[in-house]
Amino acid sequence: MKKLFKGLLALTMAAGLVACGSTGGKTKVTIWHTYTEDQLEYLEKTVADFNASQDKYEVVAESQPYDGFTDKVYQAVMAGNGPDMIIHYASEAAKYVADGKVVDLSTVLSGDTVALMSEGTKAEATSFADGKLHILPIVSSGPVFFYNKAIYSELGLKAPTTWAELQANCEKIKEKYPDKFGFAFDSETDGAQTLIMQTGNKMFDNDGIYFNTPEVAAQMKYYQDNIQKGLFTNSKVGEYFSEDFNAETLVSYIGSAAGAPYLKIEYGIGIVPQGGVVEWVPAWNRGMIVFNYNNENRAKASGAFIDYFASPEINAGWCVACNYPATFKATMETQTYKDFVAKNESFQYLNAEHAGAFPAVTAQTHARKALQTLMSQVAGGTDVNKALEEAVKYIEDELAAE
């Protein structure tokens, strides 16, 4: 029986080597994904073009069901028979760092590709427990400021560039329209990040939590005061504040730039207001992750494909296919991308130069919940210092449990 088991195991391992190893003189690697329609068409074309461009590597794109995708990837990678690459968030890569199951991309990417990253994207891409580069962000998105153009025009208001200007606008709106709210964050978690990071504070990393400061408390008090005055709101009728905005019970909100097509009234767009020590806006980056099977050839093959995929023209085409903004300045300078952005006005207000992302820790889901709870408690009248202490304690407990 033992001999039979060993024989079956050997056959299984051999099959795995054929699936993701050297075939016909080429090193074969796979990318698992859940893309459909335009994204699927562009990804398959890019894979085919890369394969035709050289004779050392072969990439195979394998479509997977959306439901349960990350769980399936995790189980397969830990069993040693998963994909070589996926496109996902940094928080997904963080799950594999402690077990050494993700490749340090700085060892397989060209220096030119690594140099494409801005300081903000590089900070996220290296914010893992070991400080190594485990993701290359290739598309992004983020929030912008949407406002009711008719009401702003009627009251002689301009899109605010600071939080003080936003409050002044909301006071004029409340005076004219007492039944309307002037402003809301579509995501309180991203609102908390913004208010925290603009103070010049870090949020947290694997070594500690840093946002319980007087400067952050002052930002939370600003939010609380404006909620209590009825200028801001954190209560929505539908799933998104865009629905309240369309119903004209909400005059402005900060929400995803990709949400512009869902707005039914005439709107204007501005940047996320600033006003702290530093300029900062959230970015939601998706990037390439390479899994480590202790096979240098497979890692190099994956790196070569990412070099190709991240090149400005190819990356610009991917942004168009996904309808997402770019993370690389070189991509933004291509004519393909400029033509794309010209048709997507909201993307022009993302303030990408000052964009930053959520720390890539495995407790990210819990940390995001803590920040959302912080904002909800503050909005509900909880003492801001008490709310901050509870948020810090929650994240500390989750980090300690990792």
N, C-alpha and C positions, 0 to 999 in steps of 0.2 A: 504493500500500500504506500509506504514511504517512497519507494522508487517511482511509483506511478505519479505521486504528487510532485516529486522533483522533476519528472519528465514534463508534466503539464506546465509547471512553473517555468521551465526552460523554454518551452514553446511560446508561452505568453510573453516572456521577456524578448524573445527573438522577434515576435510579431511587433512588439513595441519599437524595436530598433528599426524595423522596416518602415513603420508608420512615421517615425520621427527620428530618423538617423541618416545614414548615407545610402543613397540609392542611385545607381547608374553614375557614380562618381560625384554626385551632388549631395550636399547636406540638406536634408529636408526638414522643414519646421512648419508648425501650424499656428494659425491665429483663430481663436474662437470668438464669435461675435453674435449679436442678436439683431443686426441691422436688416432693414427691408427697403424696398423701393429705391429712391435715388442714392441713399447711402450704400446699399448693397451693390448696386450697379457700379458705383464709383470705386468701392473697395475691391471688387473683383477685377475691374479694369486695371487698377493700380498694381494689384498682385500679379496679373498677367504681364503687364509692362515691365515690372521689376524682374520677373523670371526671364523674360526675353532679353533683358539688358545685360545679363552676365551669365556665366556658365558654372559658377561655384555653388550656388544655393538655389533651392526651390521652396517657395512659400505656398502653403495650401490654406485657403480661407474656409473655415467650417462653420456653418450657421447652426445656432443652438436655440432652443426654446427660451423665451424671455423669462418666464416664470421659473424661479429656482436657479437662475443662471449662476449667480455667485457661489451658491452652495455646491453646485455641481463642479464648478471650477476648483473650489477648495478641496473637495474630496479627491478629485482626480490628481491634482498637483501633489497632495500629501501622499497619494498612493504611487506616485512616480509615473503616471501615464496621462497627465493632463496636457493642456496646450502649452506652446512655447510663449505665446503672447496673448494679451487681451488689451482692450482699450477701456479704461475705467478711471475712477477717482483715486487720489492718493490714499484715502482711508482704506481702500481695498488692498493696496500694496502693503499697508502697515500690518495687516493680519499675518503676513508671511515672514516678516523681518526677523522675529525672534528665532524662527526655525531655519533661517538661512535659505529660504526657498525663493527669494527674488534676487535677480542679478543686479550688481552695482553697474548701472549703465555707463558710468564714466570709464569703465574698462572695455566697453565694446562699441561705443559710439565714437564718431570722429570728433576731433576738437572743434571743428566748424559747427557741428550740430549742437554740441553742448553750449557753445558761445551764442546760439540763437536765443537762449532764455534771458528774460529780463531779471532784474534782481528779485522782484516779487515772485515770479514763477520758480526761480531757482531756490528761493527760501522755502517754498512749499515742497519742492521736489527733493530737498535734502533735510526735511524736518522730522525724519524718522529717528527712532531710538538710537540707531548706530551712526546717524549723520551722513549716510551715503545717498547716492543718487539712485532712487528706485522707481522713478517715473519721469517720463518726458511729456509735459503737457503740450497737446497739439491743437486743441480747440478750447474755447472759453465761453463764458457768458457772465452776466452780472446784472445788477439793478441800475435803473435810471429813475429820474423824477418825472412823473406824469402829472399834468395839471389840466383842469377844465379851461380850455382856451377862451370860451365865451365869458365866464365869470372873471377870469384874470383880466381880460380886456376891459370889461365893464368897470372894474374897480381900479384900473390903471396899475395893475401889479405886473411884476416881472418874475421869471423863474428865479427862485432864491439860489444863491451860491453859498450862503452860510446858514447856520441854524438860527441865528438871531433874525436874519431876513425872513426865514420861514415862519417864525413865531409872529413877526410883525404882519406878514401876509394873512396868517390865520386869524389874527385879531380883527383885521378889517373885514374878512369874510364872515366871522361870527356876528359882527355888528350889523352887517347887511342881511345875512341869512342865518338867523339864530337856530334854525332847525337843521343846518348842515354842519358837518365836521370838516375842518380845514385840511387834515393830514392823517395818514396812517402808514405804518410799515407793513407791507404785505407779508414779510417774514420778520417776526420779532427776534429770531435768532440772529439774522443778518443785521438787524437794527442794533442789537446789543454789540455785535462784533464791531460795527462801524463806530459807535459811540466810544467803545473801549479803545480801539486802535488809534483813533484820531487824537487821543491824549498822549500818544507816544509810548504807552504801555504795551508790553506783550500780553497775550492772553494766558497761555500756558504751554508747557511742553512736557516731555516725559520726566523732567526733573522737578517740576513745580508749577504753581499757579501764581500769577503776578498781577491780576487785575483788581484786587481789593485795595484801592488807593483813594485818597481824597479827590484826585482829579476825576476818576471814574465815578465816584459817588456823586460828584457835581453834575456829571452828564446824566446819570440816572435821575437825579432830582429835577433836572430840566425836563426830562420825559414825563416824570410824575406830575409836575406842576401843570404842564400843558394838557395832560389827560384830565386832571381835576378841573381845569378851567373850561373843559369842553371844546378846546381847540383841536386836540388830537383825539383819536379813538383807537382802541385795539379790539373792538367788537365788530364783527362783520356779519352781514346777512347770509351771504353765500360762502363758497369754499375759498374764494379769492376776493381781495378788495377791488379787483377790476369790475366785479359785479355791482358793488356799491357805487363805484365810479360811474359806470354806465347808467345806473339809476339816478345819478346826480344827487345822492345824499352825501357823497364824499367828493371834495373838490380837488384833492391831490393825494398821491401816494407814491411810495418808492416800491417798485416791483421789477420783475424780470424784463430786460430789454426785448426778449423774445415774445413777450406778451402783447406787444403793440397791435398785432393783427386782430386781437380779440376785443379791442376797444371800439364801441359803437357810437361815441359822440366825438365831436371835434376836440382834439387834445393838442397840447404843447408838450415839449420834452426839455428837460434840463439835466444837469449833472446831479449826482448825490451831493447834498450840501456838505460843506466843510466848516471848519471853525476851531479845530483843535490845534495842538502843537505841530502835527504833521498832516499832510493830505493822505487820505486812505479810503479806498472803496473795496467792497468784497468782490472776489472773482471766483467763479465756479469752473474749475479746470478739469478736463478729461484728458488722459494721456496714455502713452504706451507703457505697459508693464511687461517685463520679461521674467519668466520663471527659471529657477536654477535647478538643473538636473545633473550638475557636476559634469557637464559635457561642453567643453570649450568650443567645439565646432558649432554646436547648436546655438550657443550664446552669441557667437560671432555672426552667424547667419541672421539671427534676429536683429542684431545691431545694424547689420548692413541694410536690412529692409527698413528699419526705422530711419536710418540716414536718408534713404530714398524718399520715404513717406513724409519726412519733415522738411524736405527741400522746398524752397519758397513757392514755386509754381504748383507742385503736387499738393502741398499743404493748403494753398489757396483754393484749389479745386475741392478739397475735402471740406473746407469751411462752407463753401457754396452748397455742396451736397447735403451737409448737416444743418445748414441755415444757422451757423454759430459763428461768433467772432473769432479772430485769430489770437494767438498768444505771442507770436513772433513778429517783431518789427519788420524783419525782412519779408515776411509774408504780406504784411500790411502795405508794403511798398510796391507790390506787383499790380499790374493793371487789372488782372482778373479780380483781385480782392477789392481794388478801388471801385470797380464797376459794381461789384456785389454790395458794398457798403452804401453806395449812392442810392440804391434801391431799398435800403434798410436804415432809415434815418435814426432810429433809436440807438443803433450800434455806434453812432458818432459821438454819443454822450457817455460812454462807458468809462472815460478817464483811465484808460488802461495803464498809463504810465505810473499811476499810484495804486494799482490793484494788488491786493494780497489775498491769501487764501487761509482757510481754516487749518490749524496744525494737524499734521498727519500722525495721529496717535490711534491706537486700536480702540480706545475709549471714546472715539469721536462722537458716536451716536449718543452716548450718555452726556458728553460735554455740551452738545448742541441742545439737548433737552434741558440741561441746567441753565443755559443762557436764556432759553425761551421761558422757563419758569421764573427766572430772575426778572425779566421784563413784565411778565404777567403779574407777579407779586408787587412790583413797583407801581404798575398801573392801577392795581387794586388798593393801593394806599399803605402797603407794608413799608416800614422804615427802611430806607435804602441801604443803610449799613447792615441791618439784620439780613436783608435779602442777599446782599453781596456775600456775607459770611456763610449763609446756607448754600449758595451756589458753589463757593470755593470748597466747602466741606464735601459736597456731593461729588465734585470732580476728583478731589483728593482720594476719596474712598474708591472710586472706579479705577483710577490710575494704580492705586495700591493693589487692587484685585487682579491686575493684568498678569 
